Amino acid sequence: MKGLQYIVDENGKKKAVLLDLDIYADKWEDIYDILVSYSRRNEKRIKWEVLKNSLHETKQKAN
């Protein structure tokens, strides 16, 4: 596949991939978003209403 290079171990097993970002930048963004989301899966959650109110209060203080 054009724009992809695989890194293989001594047994020929694929271990990593290099993406040509000129070709796959949009795909890389998707992959990165998934990885970030996965890494944050155990973080404390904040309800949307609480966050929205906090942002609104912060904005009011700044003005």
C-alpha positions, 0 to 999 in steps of 0.5 A: 500500500502506497505511503505505508512502511512496516517494521518487522521483527526477525521472524517477519512479524509486523511490529510497527507502521510508518505512515506518510502523513502527506497521504494519511494525515486525516487517518492519523488524526483519527488514530490519535483521537482514539489513542487519547480517548483510550488513555483517558478512559479511567479519568474522572468524568464531569457532567456536561451541565457542570462543565458548561456552568463552570465555563460560563462562570469563568467567562463572566469573571473574565469580562 
